[in-house]
């Protein structure tokens, strides 16, 4: 059973939330799903994930960033002006707001909260940039995450400044979606600080699971390897899933699960339950040590 909520972020935006497994909230084991660029809480696999992890004993939060373009219609982009005005810093702040809402018992009384973040694509970057600041976030799993938010050429940036916006096409809906200059300004002002993923991963000091498909055409596998190289390898794991892409074989509307996605879900579940530390060996591979402890 799921429940819907709406909160107002500290920046004034409306954040729509769906929770799963409210009966599990007192256990303190919470998973928060952070959607990516052009993603939303009801996209494809998200409700299935919520229900599955709720059945496994977690309290699950899925949510829409206030400026992700989704309004009262939960499945279509009807707020393109807000989408255009979104920034990375806004998303970091709003993820913090969702965590605080959980910790402040908005969804039910919580004792000893232990939060795991799952971030997909750009949501992986937002999760990594936010997690070091939040004590109750105990572990992070990224799915097809980017390793940099600066994904634009100098020529694109010049045109962006000249026009005042940058256009992207949503291939699913065939909508032109604009990004205002505020997003580029946010990136340039904070790329060496609060939006520096390398710095965030290097100081994370929390268990990290990096999952990536070998056939990901949206975000190259090299970016997952880059994230892993920056991380504390004694607390992190790079999990490469063969023969699957950016959304791990899932579509929107959701047409059902598949073997690769179930592999991803089971790996993520195991990661949140048990943190295995690793030791480097000479050929660059990893081996399990005997140190096993519960994460969330």
C-alpha positions in Angstrom: 0.0 0.0 0.0 1.3 3.5 -0.9 0.5 6.9 0.4 0.9 10.3 -1.3 2.1 13.5 0.3 3.0 17.1 -0.8 5.6 19.2 1.1 6.9 22.7 0.4 10.6 22.8 0.0 12.8 25.3 1.8 13.1 27.1 -1.6 9.3 27.3 -1.9 8.7 24.6 -4.5 6.1 21.8 -4.2 7.6 18.3 -3.8 5.3 15.5 -4.5 6.0 12.3 -2.6 4.8 8.7 -2.7 5.8 6.3 0.1 5.6 2.5 0.3 5.6 0.3 3.3 4.5 2.8 5.9 4.0 -0.2 8.3 7.8 -0.5 8.2 8.7 3.0 9.2 9.3 2.2 12.9 12.1 -0.2 11.8 14.2 2.9 10.7 15.3 1.3 7.5 14.5 3.8 4.8 15.3 3.9 1.1 14.9 7.1 -0.9 14.9 6.9 -4.7 16.4 9.9 -6.5 15.2 10.3 -10.1 17.4 11.6 -12.9 17.1 14.2 -15.7 13.7 13.9 -17.3 12.8 11.4 -14.7 10.0 11.4 -12.1 8.7 9.3 -9.2 6.1 7.4 -11.3 8.4 6.6 -14.2 8.6 3.0 -15.3 10.1 0.8 -12.6 9.7 3.3 -9.7 6.4 2.0 -8.3 7.5 -1.6 -8.7 10.7 -0.8 -6.8 8.7 0.8 -4.0 6.4 -2.1 -3.6 9.1 -4.7 -3.8 11.4 -3.1 -1.2 8.4 -2.5 1.0 7.6 -6.2 0.9 11.3 -6.8 2.0 10.8 -4.6 5.1 12.0 -1.2 4.0 10.1 2.1 4.2 10.5 3.6 0.7 10.2 7.2 -0.5 9.9 8.2 -4.1 9.5 11.9 -5.0 9.5 14.5 -7.7 11.9 17.4 -7.5 9.7 20.5 -7.6 11.2 21.7 -11.0 11.3 18.3 -12.8 8.5 19.4 -15.1 5.8 17.1 -13.6 2.7 18.8 -12.1 -0.7 17.5 -11.1 -0.6 15.1 -14.1 1.8 12.6 -12.6 2.9 11.1 -16.0 3.4 14.1 -18.4 5.6 17.1 -18.5 3.2 20.0 -18.1 5.4 22.5 -16.2 8.1 23.2 -18.7 8.8 26.7 -17.3 9.7 25.2 -14.0 11.8 22.6 -15.8 13.7 25.4 -17.5 14.4 27.1 -14.2 15.7 24.1 -12.4 19.3 23.9 -11.0 21.5 21.3 -9.6 21.8 23.2 -6.3 18.0 23.3 -6.0 17.9 19.5 -6.3 20.5 19.0 -3.6 18.5 21.3 -1.3 15.3 19.5 -2.0 16.8 16.0 -1.4 17.9 17.4 2.0 14.3 18.6 2.5 12.9 15.1 1.9 15.4 13.6 4.3 14.4 16.1 6.9 10.7 15.5 6.4 11.4 11.8 7.1 13.5 12.5 10.1 10.9 14.9 11.5 8.3 12.1 11.5 6.1 13.5 8.7 5.3 10.0 7.5 5.2 8.4 11.0 7.4 8.1 14.0 10.9 7.1 13.3 13.5 5.9 15.8 17.1 5.4 14.9 16.7 6.4 11.2 19.1 4.6 8.7 18.7 5.9 5.2 19.9 4.5 2.0 19.9 6.6 -1.2 19.4 5.1 -4.7 20.2 7.6 -7.4 19.6 6.9 -11.1 21.6 8.8 -13.8 21.8 12.4 -12.8 20.0 11.4 -9.6 23.1 9.4 -8.7 25.2 12.6 -8.8 22.7 14.5 -6.7 22.7 11.6 -4.2 26.5 11.6 -4.1 26.7 15.4 -3.6 24.2 15.4 -0.8 25.1 12.2 1.2 28.3 13.5 2.8 26.3 16.2 4.5 23.7 14.0 6.1 24.5 11.9 9.1 21.5 9.5 8.8 22.3 8.6 5.2 24.3 5.4 5.9 24.9 4.2 2.3 24.5 5.2 -1.3 23.7 3.1 -4.4 24.0 4.6 -7.9 22.5 3.2 -11.0 23.9 4.4 -14.3 25.2 7.6 -12.6 27.0 10.4 -14.3 30.5 11.3 -13.0 30.3 14.9 -14.0 27.4 17.4 -14.3 29.4 19.4 -16.9 28.2 17.6 -20.0 28.3 20.5 -22.5 30.9 21.6 -25.0 32.3 25.1 -25.1 30.4 25.8 -28.3 27.1 24.6 -26.7 27.8 26.9 -23.7 28.5 29.9 -26.0 25.2 29.3 -27.8 23.5 28.8 -24.4 24.7 32.2 -23.2 23.8 33.9 -26.5 20.2 32.5 -26.5 19.7 32.5 -22.7 18.6 28.8 -22.9 19.6 25.4 -24.1 17.1 23.0 -25.7 16.9 19.3 -25.3 14.5 16.9 -26.9 12.4 14.4 -24.9 12.4 11.6 -27.4 9.6 9.8 -25.6 7.2 12.7 -25.6 8.7 14.6 -28.6 8.7 17.8 -26.4 11.4 20.5 -26.7 12.5 21.1 -23.2 14.5 24.2 -22.4 17.2 24.8 -19.7 17.6 28.4 -18.8 21.0 30.1 -18.3 20.5 29.7 -14.5 21.5 26.0 -14.8 24.8 26.9 -16.5 25.5 29.7 -14.1 24.9 27.3 -11.2 27.3 24.8 -12.7 30.0 27.3 -13.4 29.8 29.0 -10.0 29.9 25.7 -8.0 31.8 23.2 -10.2 34.8 23.3 -7.9 32.8 23.3 -4.7 29.3 22.0 -3.9 28.8 20.5 -7.4 32.2 18.7 -7.6 31.4 15.0 -7.7 35.0 13.9 -7.4 35.4 15.8 -4.1 32.1 14.5 -2.8 32.9 10.9 -3.6 36.4 11.2 -2.2 35.0 12.4 1.2 31.9 10.3 1.3 33.2 7.8 3.9 30.1 5.7 3.6 29.4 2.4 1.8 28.9 3.0 -1.9 27.5 0.7 -4.6 28.1 1.8 -8.2 25.9 -0.2 -10.7 26.2 0.3 -14.4 25.1 -1.6 -17.6 27.7 -2.5 -20.2 25.3 -1.3 -23.0 24.4 2.1 -21.4 24.3 4.5 -24.3 23.3 7.5 -22.3 26.1 7.4 -19.7 29.3 5.5 -20.6 30.6 2.7 -18.4 33.8 4.7 -18.0 31.9 7.1 -15.8 31.1 4.4 -13.3 34.8 3.4 -13.3 35.7 7.0 -12.7 33.4 7.2 -9.7 34.9 4.0 -8.3 38.5 5.3 -8.8 37.6 8.4 -6.7 36.0 6.4 -3.9 37.3 4.7 -0.8 37.6 1.2 -2.3 37.4 -0.4 1.1 33.9 0.9 1.3 32.7 0.8 -2.3 31.9 -1.7 -5.0 31.7 -1.4 -8.8 28.9 -3.8 -10.0 28.9 -4.1 -13.8 25.8 -5.7 -15.3 26.3 -7.3 -18.7 24.1 -6.8 -21.7 21.8 -4.1 -20.3 21.4 -0.4 -20.8 20.7 2.9 -19.0 17.3 1.9 -17.6 18.3 -1.8 -17.1 15.7 -3.1 -19.6 12.8 -1.2 -18.2 10.5 1.1 -20.1 7.8 3.7 -19.5 5.0 2.9 -19.3 6.2 -0.1 -17.3 5.9 -3.4 -19.2 7.2 -5.6 -16.4 10.5 -6.6 -14.9 13.3 -8.6 -16.4 16.2 -10.7 -15.3 18.8 -7.9 -15.5 16.6 -5.5 -13.5 16.0 -8.2 -10.9 19.7 -8.7 -10.6 20.1 -5.0 -10.0 17.4 -5.0 -7.3 18.8 -8.0 -5.5 22.3 -6.6 -5.6 21.1 -3.3 -4.2 19.0 -5.0 -1.5 22.0 -7.1 -0.4 24.2 -4.1 -0.4 21.9 -2.2 2.0 21.7 -5.2 4.3 25.3 -6.1 4.4 28.4 -4.0 3.8 31.3 -6.1 2.5 34.8 -4.5 2.6 37.3 -5.3 -0.1 41.0 -5.7 -0.4 43.0 -4.9 -3.5 44.9 -7.7 -5.1 47.8 -7.4 -7.6 45.8 -7.8 -10.8 43.5 -5.0 -9.9 40.5 -7.1 -9.1 38.7 -7.3 -5.7 38.2 -10.0 -3.2 35.8 -10.3 -0.3 37.2 -9.9 3.2 35.5 -11.5 6.2 34.2 -8.3 7.6 30.4 -8.1 7.2 28.1 -5.7 8.9 24.6 -4.3 8.5 24.2 -1.0 6.7 20.5 -0.2 7.0 
